[in-house]
C-alpha cells in the first residue's frame, strides 16, 4: 500500500465510499494513487484494525474489462500468504464501486526512502534483493508474474527493514488456461515504462524473468538514487528498453562487491535467456557470493559499545590522572592532596572495568566462545569501515562534507578578527591586568566558540576513522582484548536450559528451498520416546524429593 504524500480525497468519492462501505470501514485520509485506484487509510470496524483500502475510480467501475482486471488482481493477491508480500484481507464489490483491503505496512516505499536519505547501503541492497527475490519466487511458483516491479511497489517496513511487494494490479496468470486472456491490456501498455522489460515493452510473452529485469532496474535506482532508463516520452523510454544496454552498476557504485554487481547486471540483460532463470537462482547467487553475511549478534554488538566506552574512559582518566599528579607536584601540594583525586578517578575506572567484565561474562554464559566474540568485534570494526567507504562513494555525502568544510573554514576565518578586535578594545588597569568592555567580551567569547565549533567540524569527518575506533582496534582486537574476554569467561558453564542457544543473526526471511540445519548442531534432536522417558524420570525425582520433605 502506497505511502506517498497524503492527498485530500474528493468529496464525491468519499461520499460514495461511505455510502457503500460505511458500515464496514471509516476513512481517515488518502494515502496515494496507483495504477488502478486510490488507496485510503481506513479502519475495519468489524475487526477494529487499521487497513489500507484500495478503491477503483467510480467512473471505471462499470467498465467490464477494467472491472474484470481489478477482480483478477484481488483474487490473485488474496491467494498469497508470504512475509514479503502485502496481504489482501477482503474484497468489497457493488454495482458502482470496487475495493479491497490490504495490510497496513508501517513504513515507506523504496522511492520515498531513497528520496529521503539517498542511495541504500550495500547491506540494504542485498536485503532488498533477497526479500523481493523470495516474494517473486513465491508468486512465480504459483503461476503469477507481477509485471510492475518498481520502487513505488516495494514497501520497506520501518521497524525491521523488511521489503514487501505490493500491487499485483497488473499481474497475469501464466497458466495455460489464461494465456489467451487480454485482461492485462486495456488500450494501453501495461506496466511502468522505466522498469519494463524489453519483451513486455514489445508485447511478447513474459514470464518470471521479466520481473527480474524490473528488479534489476529497481536495484539500480536503490544503489544510485536515480532511474536508469528515462526519456521525454513513453515511446522513447520503450525504445530505450528495446535497444539500449543498461550500463554496468559498477560505473555508478564502485563500492559494491563484485558478486552483487554481477547479480544486478545479469538481471538487466536484454535477452531473457541471459538473465537468471528463476528468482531462486538470484537469491542463491547472492548467498553463494556471501553477500548476505550474518549480522553481528545483538549481545556482541552491545558488548562492543560497552568496550568502546571503557577504552575512551580509560584513556581520559589516565591522561587526567597524569595531569593532576604533575600539576600537584609543580604546585608543591601534599601527597594526600594529590593522591585523593587520583584514587577517585581510579575508582570510576575500576567500576567501568567491572561493568564491562560483567558484560563479557554474560556472553560466555550465553554460549559465545572467545573466538566468536573476537570475530564479532572484528565484524563491528569492518562494518564501520564499510560504512565509511559507502559514504565516500555517495556524491550527496561528499557534497555535504564540502559544504561543512567551507563553513568550518569560514568560522575559523571569522574567529581570528573577532578575537583581535576584542584584544584591541582592552583597557590596561594595572601592570598585568586589563579591563574589557561588554562588546569585547561578546567578541572574544564568540570568537572562541567559533574556533571550537570550526575545529570540530574540520576534524570530524564521516570519511575518517574516529580516534575512539583507533583505540578500540588497539585495545580489543589484539591480545589484550582476547585476554579480557577469556578471563571473563573463566569457570563459566553455559546453561543447558536453552539460555545459550542463539538465534540466527541474519535477517529472517522465508526460504524457498526449505530450512537449512545449522552447522553448529552436533547432537541429534531428541525423539518423542526419549522426551517422554526424560519427563517420567524427572517426575519420579520430584516425587522422591517431596516425600523426603
Residue, then its C-alpha position, 0 to 999 in steps of 0.5 A: x500500500x502506497x505511502x506517498x504524500x497524503x492527498x485530500x480525497x474528493x468529496x464525491x468519492x468519499x461520499x460514495x465510499x461511505x455510502x457503500x462501505x460505511x458500515x464496514x470501514x471509516x476513512x481517515x485520509x488518502x494515502x496515494x494513487x496507483x495504477x488502478x485506484x486510490x488507496x485510503x487509510x481506513x479502519x475495519x470496524x468489524x475487526x477494529x484494525x487499521x487497513x489500507x483500502x484500495x478503491x477503483x475510480x467510480x467512473x471505471x467501475x462499470x467498465x467490464x474489462x477494467x472491472x474484470x482486471x481489478x477482480x483478477x488482481x484481488x483474487x490473485x493477491x488474496x491467494x498469497x500468504x508470504x512475509x514479503x508480500x502485502x496481504x489482501x484481507x477482503x474484497x468489497x464489490x457493488x454495482x458502482x464501486x470496487x475495493x479491497x483491503x490490504x495490510x497496513x505496512x508501517x513504513x515507506x516505499x523504496x522511492x520515498x526512502x531513497x528520496x529521503x536519505x539517498x542511495x541504500x547501503x550495500x547491506x540494504x541492497x542485498x536485503x532488498x534483493x533477497x526479500x523481493x527475490x523470495x516474494x517473486x519466487x513465491x508468486x512465480x511458483x504459483x503461476x503469477x508474474x507481477x509485471x510492475x516491479x518498481x520502487x513505488x511497489x516495494x514497501x520497506x517496513x520501518x521497524x525491521x527493514x523488511x521489503x514487501x511487494x505490493x500491487x499485483x494490479x497488473x499481474x497475469x496468470x501464466x497458466x495455460x488456461x489464461x494465456x489467451x486472456x487480454x485482461x492485462x491490456x486495456x488500450x494501453x501498455x501495461x506496466x511502468x515504462x522505466x522498469x519494463x522489460x524489453x519483451x513486455x515493452x514489445x508485447x511478447x510473452x513474459x514470464x518470471x524473468x521479466x520481473x527480474x529485469x524490473x528488479x534489476x532496474x529497481x536495484x539500480x535506482x536503490x544503489x544510485x538514487x536515480x532511474x536508469x532508463x528515462x526519456x521525454x516520452x513513453x515511446x522513447x523510454x520503450x525504445x530505450x528498453x528495446x535497444x539500449x544496454x543498461x550500463x554496468x552498476x559498477x560505473x555508478x557504485x564502485x563500492x559494491x562487491x563484485x558478486x552483487x554487481x554481477x547479480x544486478x547486471x545479469x538481471x538487466x540483460x536484454x535477452x531473457x535467456x541471459x538473465x537468471x532463470x528463476x528468482x531462486x537462482x538470484x537469491x542463491x547467487x547472492x548467498x553463494x557470493x556471501x553477500x548476505x553475511x550474518x549480522x553481528x549478534x545483538x549481545x556482541x554488538x552491545x558488548x562492543x559499545x560497552x568496550x568502546x566506552x571503557x577504552x575512551x574512559x580509560x584513556x581520559x582518566x589516565x591522561x587526567x590522572x597524569x595531569x593532576x599528579x604533575x600539576x600537584x607536584x609543580x604546585x608543591x601540594x601534599x601527597x594526600x592532596x594529590x593522591x585523593x583525586x587520583x584514587x577517585x578517578x581510579x575508582x570510576x575506572x575500576x567500576x567501568x572495568x567491572x561493568x564491562x567484565x560483567x558484560x563479557x561474562x554474560x556472553x560466555x554464559x550465553x554460549x559465545x566462545x572467545x573466538x566468536x566474540x573476537x570475530x564479532x568485534x572484528x565484524x563491528x570494526x569492518x562494518x564501520x569501515x564499510x560504512x565509511x567507504x559507502x559514504x565516500x562513494x555517495x556524491x550527496x555525502x561528499x557534497x555535504x562534507x564540502x559544504x561543512x568544510x567551507x563553513x568550518x573554514x569560514x568560522x575559523x576565518x571569522x574567529x581570528x578578527x573577532x578575537x583581535x578586535x576584542x584584544x584591541x578594545x582592552x583597557x590596561x588597569x594595572x601592570x598585568x591586568x586589563x579591563x574589557x568592555x561588554x562588546x569585547x567580551x561578546x567578541x572574544x567569547x564568540x570568537x572562541x566558540x567559533x574556533x571550537x565549533x570550526x575545529x570540530x567540524x574540520x576534524x570530524x569527518x564521516x570519511x575518517x576513522x574516529x580516534x575512539x575506533x583507533x583505540x578500540x582496534x588497539x585495545x580489543x582486537x589484539x591480545x589484550x582484548x582476547x585476554x579480557x574476554x577469556x578471563x571473563x569467561x573463566x569457570x563459566x558453564x553455559x546453561x543447558x536450559x536453552x539460555x545459550x542457544x542463539x538465534x540466527x543473526x541474519x535477517x529472517x526471511x522465508x526460504x524457498x528451498x526449505x530450512x537449512x540445519x545449522x552447522x553448529x548442531x552436533x547432537x541429534x534432536x531428541x525423539x518423542x520416546x526419549x522426551x517422554x522417558x526424560x519427563x517420567x524420570x524427572x517426575x519420579x525425582x520430584x516425587x522422591x524429593x517431596x516425600x523426603x520433605 
